[in-house]
Amino acid sequence: MKIKIKKETKGDIAILHLKGDMLGGPPSSETFPEEIKKIIEEGINKVVVDLEKVKRMNSTGLGILMQCYTSLKNKNGNLKLASINKSILGVLVLTKLNTIFDIYETLEEALSSF
């Protein structure tokens, strides 16, 4: 299943609601980074990724997240993760990416952290 993205903007923060599995490969590996590029071009550099409806993520999916995180950091921005299930959180902890990403239990917590 490819990843579906619904974009929402609240003030100067872009929220990306993802749905599906982040397992990489086209079109998922292209769609998410392209969306981040568009957001940066709009002058927005604060992004919250809502992962509530993402069930699975593999190393390629993690690589896509890191690519997007780096793109935003290079523009003095930040990418924060919200509503992650225990399985994906376990992968982030195992790979120590939980020390890089700001992770929040809820979307509201992530938004208020900016």
N, CA, C and O atoms as CSV, one atom per row, in Angstrom:
chain,resi,resn,atom,element,x,y,z
A,1,MET,N,N,0.835,-1.178,0.000
A,1,MET,CA,C,0.000,0.000,0.000
A,1,MET,C,C,0.880,1.241,0.000
A,1,MET,O,O,1.807,1.350,0.802
A,2,LYS,N,N,0.592,2.166,-0.890
A,2,LYS,CA,C,1.379,3.396,-0.892
A,2,LYS,C,C,0.890,4.320,0.213
A,2,LYS,O,O,-0.231,4.192,0.706
A,3,ILE,N,N,1.741,5.236,0.582
A,3,ILE,CA,C,1.416,6.170,1.646
A,3,ILE,C,C,0.524,7.271,1.074
A,3,ILE,O,O,0.764,7.774,-0.024
A,4,LYS,N,N,-0.490,7.629,1.823
A,4,LYS,CA,C,-1.367,8.737,1.435
A,4,LYS,C,C,-1.075,9.888,2.385
A,4,LYS,O,O,-0.890,9.693,3.586
A,5,ILE,N,N,-1.036,11.090,1.825
A,5,ILE,CA,C,-0.705,12.266,2.612
A,5,ILE,C,C,-1.824,13.291,2.513
A,5,ILE,O,O,-2.266,13.652,1.422
A,6,LYS,N,N,-2.271,13.749,3.672
A,6,LYS,CA,C,-3.240,14.844,3.732
A,6,LYS,C,C,-2.543,15.993,4.441
A,6,LYS,O,O,-2.087,15.852,5.576
A,7,LYS,N,N,-2.464,17.136,3.760
A,7,LYS,CA,C,-1.759,18.297,4.317
A,7,LYS,C,C,-2.764,19.263,4.928
A,7,LYS,O,O,-3.849,19.495,4.394
A,8,GLU,N,N,-2.365,19.813,6.060
A,8,GLU,CA,C,-3.166,20.805,6.782
A,8,GLU,C,C,-2.181,21.865,7.276
A,8,GLU,O,O,-1.043,21.542,7.617
A,9,THR,N,N,-2.608,23.110,7.317
A,9,THR,CA,C,-1.754,24.171,7.827
A,9,THR,C,C,-2.452,24.866,8.983
A,9,THR,O,O,-3.625,25.229,8.893
A,10,LYS,N,N,-1.712,25.046,10.070
A,10,LYS,CA,C,-2.196,25.806,11.226
A,10,LYS,C,C,-1.176,26.892,11.511
A,10,LYS,O,O,-0.107,26.626,12.061
A,11,GLY,N,N,-1.512,28.116,11.133
A,11,GLY,CA,C,-0.563,29.215,11.291
A,11,GLY,C,C,0.652,28.978,10.433
A,11,GLY,O,O,0.538,28.828,9.217
A,12,ASP,N,N,1.820,28.941,11.057
A,12,ASP,CA,C,3.067,28.734,10.319
A,12,ASP,C,C,3.579,27.300,10.437
A,12,ASP,O,O,4.763,27.034,10.232
A,13,ILE,N,N,2.671,26.380,10.770
A,13,ILE,CA,C,3.030,24.970,10.924
A,13,ILE,C,C,2.260,24.129,9.908
A,13,ILE,O,O,1.041,24.252,9.791
A,14,ALA,N,N,2.971,23.280,9.177
A,14,ALA,CA,C,2.332,22.326,8.270
A,14,ALA,C,C,2.169,21.004,9.010
A,14,ALA,O,O,3.082,20.539,9.692
A,15,ILE,N,N,1.003,20.416,8.862
A,15,ILE,CA,C,0.731,19.098,9.450
A,15,ILE,C,C,0.518,18.132,8.299
A,15,ILE,O,O,-0.305,18.370,7.415
A,16,LEU,N,N,1.267,17.043,8.319
A,16,LEU,CA,C,1.104,16.003,7.316
A,16,LEU,C,C,0.538,14.765,7.991
A,16,LEU,O,O,1.199,14.130,8.813
A,17,HIS,N,N,-0.691,14.433,7.633
A,17,HIS,CA,C,-1.350,13.233,8.150
A,17,HIS,C,C,-1.032,12.109,7.168
A,17,HIS,O,O,-1.460,12.149,6.014
A,18,LEU,N,N,-0.285,11.113,7.622
A,18,LEU,CA,C,0.080,9.997,6.761
A,18,LEU,C,C,-0.824,8.805,7.033
A,18,LEU,O,O,-1.246,8.569,8.166
A,19,LYS,N,N,-1.111,8.063,5.979
A,19,LYS,CA,C,-1.940,6.865,6.112
A,19,LYS,C,C,-1.357,5.789,5.210
A,19,LYS,O,O,-1.054,6.039,4.043
A,20,GLY,N,N,-1.204,4.594,5.758
A,20,GLY,CA,C,-0.671,3.480,4.989
A,20,GLY,C,C,0.577,2.919,5.636
A,20,GLY,O,O,0.782,3.063,6.841
A,21,ASP,N,N,1.399,2.286,4.840
A,21,ASP,CA,C,2.646,1.700,5.311
A,21,ASP,C,C,3.812,2.453,4.694
A,21,ASP,O,O,3.816,2.721,3.493
A,22,MET,N,N,4.796,2.793,5.506
A,22,MET,CA,C,5.999,3.461,4.997
A,22,MET,C,C,7.070,2.406,4.796
A,22,MET,O,O,7.925,2.183,5.653
A,23,LEU,N,N,6.998,1.765,3.642
A,23,LEU,CA,C,7.926,0.685,3.345
A,23,LEU,C,C,8.833,1.031,2.179
A,23,LEU,O,O,9.568,0.178,1.681
A,24,GLY,N,N,8.781,2.277,1.745
A,24,GLY,CA,C,9.659,2.741,0.690
A,24,GLY,C,C,9.248,2.292,-0.681
A,24,GLY,O,O,8.163,1.744,-0.877
A,25,GLY,N,N,10.123,2.528,-1.628
A,25,GLY,CA,C,9.855,2.228,-3.020
A,25,GLY,C,C,8.894,3.247,-3.607
A,25,GLY,O,O,8.108,3.859,-2.884
A,26,PRO,N,N,8.960,3.428,-4.927
A,26,PRO,CA,C,8.044,4.373,-5.547
A,26,PRO,C,C,6.609,3.899,-5.368
A,26,PRO,O,O,6.397,2.686,-5.367
A,27,PRO,N,N,5.637,4.738,-5.220
A,27,PRO,CA,C,5.739,6.189,-5.177
A,27,PRO,C,C,5.973,6.752,-3.775
A,27,PRO,O,O,6.213,7.952,-3.641
A,28,SER,N,N,5.910,5.934,-2.736
A,28,SER,CA,C,6.062,6.443,-1.358
A,28,SER,C,C,7.382,7.168,-1.150
A,28,SER,O,O,7.426,8.200,-0.480
A,29,SER,N,N,8.450,6.638,-1.716
A,29,SER,CA,C,9.766,7.227,-1.500
A,29,SER,C,C,9.916,8.576,-2.193
A,29,SER,O,O,10.848,9.328,-1.910
A,30,GLU,N,N,8.987,8.879,-3.107
A,30,GLU,CA,C,9.036,10.148,-3.818
A,30,GLU,C,C,7.998,11.124,-3.294
A,30,GLU,O,O,8.274,12.320,-3.198
A,31,THR,N,N,6.824,10.645,-2.955
A,31,THR,CA,C,5.707,11.502,-2.584
A,31,THR,C,C,5.980,12.330,-1.336
A,31,THR,O,O,5.766,13.542,-1.344
A,32,PHE,N,N,6.445,11.702,-0.275
A,32,PHE,CA,C,6.662,12.401,0.990
A,32,PHE,C,C,7.755,13.471,0.868
A,32,PHE,O,O,7.526,14.611,1.274
A,33,PRO,N,N,8.943,13.143,0.320
A,33,PRO,CA,C,9.965,14.186,0.147
A,33,PRO,C,C,9.511,15.325,-0.766
A,33,PRO,O,O,9.877,16.479,-0.543
A,34,GLU,N,N,8.718,15.011,-1.793
A,34,GLU,CA,C,8.200,16.055,-2.678
A,34,GLU,C,C,7.263,16.991,-1.921
A,34,GLU,O,O,7.274,18.202,-2.145
A,35,GLU,N,N,6.464,16.438,-1.040
A,35,GLU,CA,C,5.551,17.253,-0.236
A,35,GLU,C,C,6.340,18.177,0.689
A,35,GLU,O,O,5.979,19.342,0.855
A,36,ILE,N,N,7.403,17.672,1.285
A,36,ILE,CA,C,8.266,18.497,2.144
A,36,ILE,C,C,8.898,19.622,1.321
A,36,ILE,O,O,8.978,20.761,1.782
A,37,LYS,N,N,9.342,19.307,0.117
A,37,LYS,CA,C,9.942,20.314,-0.761
A,37,LYS,C,C,8.943,21.431,-1.050
A,37,LYS,O,O,9.300,22.608,-1.003
A,38,LYS,N,N,7.698,21.072,-1.348
A,38,LYS,CA,C,6.651,22.067,-1.614
A,38,LYS,C,C,6.413,22.945,-0.387
A,38,LYS,O,O,6.254,24.160,-0.508
A,39,ILE,N,N,6.390,22.336,0.773
A,39,ILE,CA,C,6.169,23.079,2.025
A,39,ILE,C,C,7.290,24.092,2.238
A,39,ILE,O,O,7.035,25.239,2.604
A,40,ILE,N,N,8.518,23.669,2.010
A,40,ILE,CA,C,9.667,24.570,2.156
A,40,ILE,C,C,9.563,25.719,1.156
A,40,ILE,O,O,9.841,26.869,1.496
A,41,GLU,N,N,9.160,25.405,-0.083
A,41,GLU,CA,C,9.004,26.438,-1.110
A,41,GLU,C,C,7.913,27.438,-0.734
A,41,GLU,O,O,7.965,28.592,-1.159
A,42,GLU,N,N,6.928,27.012,0.054
A,42,GLU,CA,C,5.863,27.901,0.530
A,42,GLU,C,C,6.347,28.789,1.669
A,42,GLU,O,O,5.618,29.671,2.124
A,43,GLY,N,N,7.571,28.559,2.131
A,43,GLY,CA,C,8.129,29.360,3.212
A,43,GLY,C,C,7.826,28.816,4.601
A,43,GLY,O,O,8.033,29.505,5.600
A,44,ILE,N,N,7.339,27.589,4.665
A,44,ILE,CA,C,7.050,26.957,5.949
A,44,ILE,C,C,8.207,26.031,6.301
A,44,ILE,O,O,8.642,25.229,5.474
A,45,ASN,N,N,8.705,26.143,7.540
A,45,ASN,CA,C,9.802,25.262,7.932
A,45,ASN,C,C,9.515,24.517,9.239
A,45,ASN,O,O,10.414,23.916,9.827
A,46,LYS,N,N,8.262,24.561,9.687
A,46,LYS,CA,C,7.848,23.789,10.865
A,46,LYS,C,C,6.834,22.755,10.400
A,46,LYS,O,O,5.789,23.094,9.844
A,47,VAL,N,N,7.159,21.490,10.635
A,47,VAL,CA,C,6.300,20.404,10.151
A,47,VAL,C,C,6.079,19.382,11.255
A,47,VAL,O,O,7.010,18.977,11.951
A,48,VAL,N,N,4.818,18.974,11.398
A,48,VAL,CA,C,4.471,17.863,12.277
A,48,VAL,C,C,3.964,16.737,11.384
A,48,VAL,O,O,3.078,16.941,10.555
A,49,VAL,N,N,4.530,15.562,11.559
A,49,VAL,CA,C,4.084,14.387,10.811
A,49,VAL,C,C,3.238,13.541,11.748
A,49,VAL,O,O,3.728,13.015,12.747
A,50,ASP,N,N,1.961,13.420,11.410
A,50,ASP,CA,C,1.007,12.635,12.192
A,50,ASP,C,C,1.042,11.198,11.673
A,50,ASP,O,O,0.606,10.922,10.556
A,51,LEU,N,N,1.562,10.293,12.491
A,51,LEU,CA,C,1.739,8.894,12.091
A,51,LEU,C,C,0.671,7.971,12.675
A,51,LEU,O,O,0.843,6.752,12.693
A,52,GLU,N,N,-0.415,8.542,13.146
A,52,GLU,CA,C,-1.462,7.745,13.792
A,52,GLU,C,C,-1.978,6.615,12.896
A,52,GLU,O,O,-2.282,5.528,13.388
A,53,LYS,N,N,-2.079,6.860,11.593
A,53,LYS,CA,C,-2.646,5.861,10.687
A,53,LYS,C,C,-1.587,5.121,9.869
A,53,LYS,O,O,-1.890,4.524,8.836
A,54,VAL,N,N,-0.348,5.169,10.343
A,54,VAL,CA,C,0.726,4.393,9.719
A,54,VAL,C,C,0.936,3.155,10.581
A,54,VAL,O,O,1.261,3.260,11.764
A,55,LYS,N,N,0.753,2.004,9.993
A,55,LYS,CA,C,0.832,0.752,10.749
A,55,LYS,C,C,2.227,0.149,10.771
A,55,LYS,O,O,2.664,-0.404,11.781
A,56,ARG,N,N,2.930,0.265,9.629
A,56,ARG,CA,C,4.253,-0.368,9.537
A,56,ARG,C,C,5.256,0.592,8.899
A,56,ARG,O,O,4.904,1.437,8.076
A,57,MET,N,N,6.516,0.433,9.307
A,57,MET,CA,C,7.589,1.227,8.730
A,57,MET,C,C,8.860,0.385,8.746
A,57,MET,O,O,9.188,-0.241,9.754
A,58,ASN,N,N,9.567,0.376,7.629
A,58,ASN,CA,C,10.833,-0.357,7.586
A,58,ASN,C,C,11.996,0.628,7.485
A,58,ASN,O,O,11.804,1.836,7.626
A,59,SER,N,N,13.188,0.117,7.244
A,59,SER,CA,C,14.372,0.981,7.208
A,59,SER,C,C,14.299,2.011,6.081
A,59,SER,O,O,14.813,3.120,6.224
A,60,THR,N,N,13.674,1.657,4.978
A,60,THR,CA,C,13.520,2.612,3.886
A,60,THR,C,C,12.599,3.746,4.310
A,60,THR,O,O,12.850,4.909,3.992
A,61,GLY,N,N,11.533,3.409,5.027
A,61,GLY,CA,C,10.630,4.432,5.556
A,61,GLY,C,C,11.345,5.354,6.526
A,61,GLY,O,O,11.124,6.564,6.515
A,62,LEU,N,N,12.204,4.787,7.367
A,62,LEU,CA,C,13.007,5.600,8.286
A,62,LEU,C,C,13.947,6.523,7.518
A,62,LEU,O,O,14.155,7.674,7.899
A,63,GLY,N,N,14.505,6.006,6.445
A,63,GLY,CA,C,15.397,6.813,5.606
A,63,GLY,C,C,14.661,7.991,4.976
A,63,GLY,O,O,15.213,9.085,4.854
A,64,ILE,N,N,13.424,7.763,4.580
A,64,ILE,CA,C,12.607,8.829,4.005
A,64,ILE,C,C,12.342,9.904,5.061
A,64,ILE,O,O,12.435,11.097,4.772
A,65,LEU,N,N,12.013,9.483,6.280
A,65,LEU,CA,C,11.809,10.446,7.373
A,65,LEU,C,C,13.076,11.264,7.620
A,65,LEU,O,O,13.011,12.481,7.790
A,66,MET,N,N,14.231,10.591,7.639
A,66,MET,CA,C,15.500,11.287,7.869
A,66,MET,C,C,15.804,12.275,6.737
A,66,MET,O,O,16.298,13.375,6.983
A,67,GLN,N,N,15.511,11.883,5.523
A,67,GLN,CA,C,15.719,12.768,4.373
A,67,GLN,C,C,14.887,14.042,4.522
A,67,GLN,O,O,15.384,15.144,4.286
A,68,CYS,N,N,13.634,13.889,4.909
A,68,CYS,CA,C,12.745,15.034,5.092
A,68,CYS,C,C,13.183,15.894,6.275
A,68,CYS,O,O,13.146,17.122,6.209
A,69,TYR,N,N,13.596,15.239,7.348
A,69,TYR,CA,C,14.105,15.938,8.533
A,69,TYR,C,C,15.317,16.797,8.154
A,69,TYR,O,O,15.410,17.960,8.546
A,70,THR,N,N,16.237,16.216,7.394
A,70,THR,CA,C,17.444,16.922,6.982
A,70,THR,C,C,17.117,18.100,6.073
A,70,THR,O,O,17.712,19.170,6.208
A,71,SER,N,N,16.185,17.915,5.156
A,71,SER,CA,C,15.774,19.010,4.267
A,71,SER,C,C,15.268,20.198,5.064
A,71,SER,O,O,15.597,21.344,4.757
A,72,LEU,N,N,14.470,19.928,6.087
A,72,LEU,CA,C,13.942,21.005,6.923
A,72,LEU,C,C,15.032,21.624,7.787
A,72,LEU,O,O,15.085,22.847,7.922
A,73,LYS,N,N,15.894,20.815,8.371
A,73,LYS,CA,C,16.984,21.331,9.203
A,73,LYS,C,C,17.899,22.250,8.381
A,73,LYS,O,O,18.393,23.255,8.892
A,74,ASN,N,N,18.121,21.902,7.113
A,74,ASN,CA,C,18.962,22.728,6.243
A,74,ASN,C,C,18.335,24.095,5.961
A,74,ASN,O,O,19.028,25.015,5.528
A,75,LYS,N,N,17.046,24.231,6.201
A,75,LYS,CA,C,16.325,25.496,6.026
A,75,LYS,C,C,15.950,26.101,7.382
A,75,LYS,O,O,15.003,26.879,7.491
A,76,ASN,N,N,16.718,25.724,8.415
A,76,ASN,CA,C,16.479,26.196,9.787
A,76,ASN,C,C,15.094,25.830,10.300
A,76,ASN,O,O,14.489,26.577,11.069
A,77,GLY,N,N,14.601,24.685,9.872
A,77,GLY,CA,C,13.291,24.220,10.294
A,77,GLY,C,C,13.376,22.998,11.182
A,77,GLY,O,O,14.449,22.608,11.641
A,78,ASN,N,N,12.211,22.400,11.414
A,78,ASN,CA,C,12.154,21.217,12.258
A,78,ASN,C,C,10.996,20.330,11.833
A,78,ASN,O,O,9.957,20.812,11.381
A,79,LEU,N,N,11.189,19.038,11.985
A,79,LEU,CA,C,10.164,18.048,11.709
A,79,LEU,C,C,9.939,17.273,13.000
A,79,LEU,O,O,10.876,16.715,13.570
A,80,LYS,N,N,8.695,17.244,13.456
A,80,LYS,CA,C,8.355,16.536,14.693
A,80,LYS,C,C,7.362,15.426,14.365
A,80,LYS,O,O,6.563,15.541,13.436
A,81,LEU,N,N,7.428,14.356,15.140
A,81,LEU,CA,C,6.569,13.198,14.916
A,81,LEU,C,C,5.512,13.110,16.011
A,81,LEU,O,O,5.792,13.375,17.181
A,82,ALA,N,N,4.299,12.736,15.621
A,82,ALA,CA,C,3.203,12.621,16.579
A,82,ALA,C,C,2.408,11.349,16.348
A,82,ALA,O,O,2.335,10.831,15.234
A,83,SER,N,N,1.816,10.861,17.424
A,83,SER,CA,C,0.863,9.735,17.392
A,83,SER,C,C,1.449,8.474,16.768
A,83,SER,O,O,0.866,7.900,15.848
A,84,ILE,N,N,2.591,8.053,17.266
A,84,ILE,CA,C,3.275,6.876,16.731
A,84,ILE,C,C,2.826,5.627,17.478
A,84,ILE,O,O,2.713,5.639,18.704
A,85,ASN,N,N,2.567,4.537,16.731
A,85,ASN,CA,C,2.200,3.292,17.413
A,85,ASN,C,C,3.435,2.655,18.051
A,85,ASN,O,O,4.567,3.018,17.732
A,86,LYS,N,N,3.205,1.718,18.940
A,86,LYS,CA,C,4.302,1.115,19.716
A,86,LYS,C,C,5.313,0.389,18.848
A,86,LYS,O,O,6.504,0.380,19.157
A,87,SER,N,N,4.854,-0.215,17.774
A,87,SER,CA,C,5.749,-0.954,16.885
A,87,SER,C,C,6.754,-0.012,16.218
A,87,SER,O,O,7.954,-0.288,16.204
A,88,ILE,N,N,6.265,1.093,15.669
A,88,ILE,CA,C,7.145,2.050,15.006
A,88,ILE,C,C,8.031,2.755,16.035
A,88,ILE,O,O,9.206,3.015,15.773
A,89,LEU,N,N,7.476,3.057,17.185
A,89,LEU,CA,C,8.280,3.674,18.250
A,89,LEU,C,C,9.425,2.744,18.642
A,89,LEU,O,O,10.542,3.197,18.891
A,90,GLY,N,N,9.146,1.452,18.695
A,90,GLY,CA,C,10.187,0.464,19.006
A,90,GLY,C,C,11.315,0.494,17.990
A,90,GLY,O,O,12.484,0.375,18.358
A,91,VAL,N,N,10.977,0.652,16.715
A,91,VAL,CA,C,11.992,0.734,15.663
A,91,VAL,C,C,12.815,2.009,15.829
A,91,VAL,O,O,14.034,1.990,15.658
A,92,LEU,N,N,12.150,3.115,16.161
A,92,LEU,CA,C,12.870,4.379,16.371
A,92,LEU,C,C,13.830,4.281,17.563
A,92,LEU,O,O,14.940,4.812,17.519
A,93,VAL,N,N,13.393,3.601,18.618
A,93,VAL,CA,C,14.247,3.426,19.799
A,93,VAL,C,C,15.422,2.501,19.462
A,93,VAL,O,O,16.565,2.790,19.816
A,94,LEU,N,N,15.138,1.402,18.785
A,94,LEU,CA,C,16.171,0.434,18.421
A,94,LEU,C,C,17.259,1.067,17.552
A,94,LEU,O,O,18.442,0.765,17.711
A,95,THR,N,N,16.852,1.940,16.638
A,95,THR,CA,C,17.808,2.589,15.739
A,95,THR,C,C,18.368,3.883,16.328
A,95,THR,O,O,19.194,4.555,15.710
A,96,LYS,N,N,17.905,4.217,17.530
A,96,LYS,CA,C,18.312,5.433,18.245
A,96,LYS,C,C,17.872,6.720,17.541
A,96,LYS,O,O,18.368,7.802,17.854
A,97,LEU,N,N,16.952,6.601,16.601
A,97,LEU,CA,C,16.424,7.793,15.934
A,97,LEU,C,C,15.493,8.579,16.849
A,97,LEU,O,O,15.152,9.726,16.560
A,98,ASN,N,N,15.085,7.962,17.946
A,98,ASN,CA,C,14.286,8.690,18.935
A,98,ASN,C,C,15.106,9.797,19.596
A,98,ASN,O,O,14.546,10.701,20.216
A,99,THR,N,N,16.429,9.727,19.463
A,99,THR,CA,C,17.275,10.788,20.008
A,99,THR,C,C,17.423,11.947,19.024
A,99,THR,O,O,17.910,13.015,19.395
A,100,ILE,N,N,17.014,11.747,17.792
A,100,ILE,CA,C,17.095,12.792,16.768
A,100,ILE,C,C,15.744,13.488,16.598
A,100,ILE,O,O,15.662,14.716,16.588
A,101,PHE,N,N,14.699,12.689,16.466
A,101,PHE,CA,C,13.358,13.250,16.267
A,101,PHE,C,C,12.733,13.673,17.594
A,101,PHE,O,O,12.921,13.023,18.622
A,102,ASP,N,N,11.987,14.773,17.548
A,102,ASP,CA,C,11.115,15.128,18.661
A,102,ASP,C,C,9.837,14.325,18.466
A,102,ASP,O,O,9.169,14.454,17.440
A,103,ILE,N,N,9.494,13.492,19.455
A,103,ILE,CA,C,8.357,12.585,19.340
A,103,ILE,C,C,7.326,12.931,20.417
A,103,ILE,O,O,7.665,13.106,21.588
A,104,TYR,N,N,6.061,13.025,19.997
A,104,TYR,CA,C,4.979,13.395,20.912
A,104,TYR,C,C,3.851,12.376,20.817
A,104,TYR,O,O,3.580,11.816,19.754
A,105,GLU,N,N,3.201,12.151,21.951
A,105,GLU,CA,C,2.102,11.180,21.990
A,105,GLU,C,C,0.911,11.631,21.168
A,105,GLU,O,O,0.232,10.814,20.547
A,106,THR,N,N,0.653,12.944,21.163
A,106,THR,CA,C,-0.509,13.461,20.441
A,106,THR,C,C,-0.109,14.572,19.478
A,106,THR,O,O,0.946,15.191,19.618
A,107,LEU,N,N,-0.959,14.804,18.516
A,107,LEU,CA,C,-0.755,15.884,17.559
A,107,LEU,C,C,-0.768,17.237,18.265
A,107,LEU,O,O,0.027,18.120,17.944
A,108,GLU,N,N,-1.661,17.389,19.215
A,108,GLU,CA,C,-1.785,18.654,19.951
A,108,GLU,C,C,-0.502,18.980,20.716
A,108,GLU,O,O,-0.064,20.131,20.744
A,109,GLU,N,N,0.099,17.959,21.337
A,109,GLU,CA,C,1.366,18.168,22.049
A,109,GLU,C,C,2.472,18.610,21.088
A,109,GLU,O,O,3.262,19.499,21.408
A,110,ALA,N,N,2.521,17.994,19.932
A,110,ALA,CA,C,3.539,18.352,18.939
A,110,ALA,C,C,3.343,19.786,18.462
A,110,ALA,O,O,4.311,20.537,18.342
A,111,LEU,N,N,2.119,20.166,18.194
A,111,LEU,CA,C,1.842,21.532,17.736
A,111,LEU,C,C,2.208,22.569,18.778
A,111,LEU,O,O,2.792,23.605,18.457
A,112,SER,N,N,1.866,22.292,20.021
A,112,SER,CA,C,2.132,23.274,21.090
A,112,SER,C,C,3.620,23.355,21.434
A,112,SER,O,O,4.034,24.283,22.128
A,113,SER,N,N,4.429,22.405,20.964
A,113,SER,CA,C,5.853,22.416,21.276
A,113,SER,C,C,6.632,23.446,20.440
A,113,SER,O,O,7.779,23.760,20.755
A,114,PHE,N,N,6.007,23.968,19.378
A,114,PHE,CA,C,6.704,24.952,18.544
A,114,PHE,C,C,6.682,26.321,19.191
A,114,PHE,O,O,7.221,27.276,18.632
